[in-house]
Amino acid sequence: MKAIVQDAYGSADRLHLSDIEPPVPRDDEVLIRVRAAGVDPSVWHLITGRPYFARLTPQIGLRRPTHRVRGWDTAGIVETVGARVTSLKPGDEVFGQCEGSFAEYTCGKAEQLAPKPTGLTFEQAAALPVSAVTALQGLDLARPGPGQGVLVIGASGGVGTYAVQLAVRYGARVTGVCGPTGTGLVRSLGADDVIDYTREDITDRPVRYDFVLDAAGNRPLSRLRRVLTPRGTAVFVGGEDGGPVFGGTDRWVRGLLLSAFVGQKLRPVITAIRRQDLLTLTELTEAGAIKPVIDRTYPLAEAATAVRHLETGHPRGKLVITV
């Protein structure tokens, strides 16, 4: 099969299209014929091997990537199922998380897959798993209620577009933070107000929010606390500007420690893809409550170009690779 492989850490230039043997599913896995794969920041972290401390885990690899094929988000058709899999069968259209989705075939655990939402294309379904589940689990850390104020930083990105839609669904008053090219998109998703970060800082307005979701991953704790209500909650997603060693996870630790001494809660969201959350997303998409936003698609051979665009192009919504 054809796949995008990587044999050493570095830039997107390390990615190349190659012919390799297809994977064989374990007893709790299924083999999927990939139709589309989403591109999210976690893929960039795996390619670069940053933050460096993450290489200490055997799943990542200390000196070189443990898994040669990149990609997480997946949408495709089940080819075969493992001996212990009862929830899926060959021919099922599914979406979810699989290791190595930038390929014609990939294997995934049945517990991290769910039936593809009716009415969505494979490309749209591939834009859901990691980003939408992250937004869902982030908001669940302090579910905002009707009338509460919510600030979504990075509102035009992959996680942010879902966070805006979910917060609107919960009845919150939503303000999105994004660049000038994303303001129209964020308003179209239901945001009551939009802050263009190139024109003003989040602290410029005399407004306090009950909940802040920082999907851009780079605001200092002091700045987030200034826009929170005294009992508000701030959730961090990622840490793209946090340096090569810790990648912003030191801010996670400082936030958790600080939360023990102040009324505000400052905590990270560490995404875990679960079948139940995927089923929740299916219900929400089929009800029209949320919809995937796709910036652009790329063929499998241009996966490296997609990763470069993710890193430098500030995509609106998700980037998707078609297979």
Beta strands, then each sheet from edge to edge (+ up, - down):
strand 1: 2-5
strand 2: 16-19
strand 3: 29-39
strand 4: 73-81
strand 5: 93-97
strand 6: 105-109
strand 7: 113-115
strand 8: 149-153
strand 9: 173-178
strand 10: 193-196
strand 11: 209-214
strand 12: 228-236
strand 13: 265-268
strand 14: 294-299
strand 15: 318-322
sheet 1: 1+ 2-
sheet 2: 6+ 3- 4+ 5- 7+
sheet 3: 6+ 3- 15+ 14+
sheet 4: 10+ 9+ 8+ 11+ 12+ 13+
end
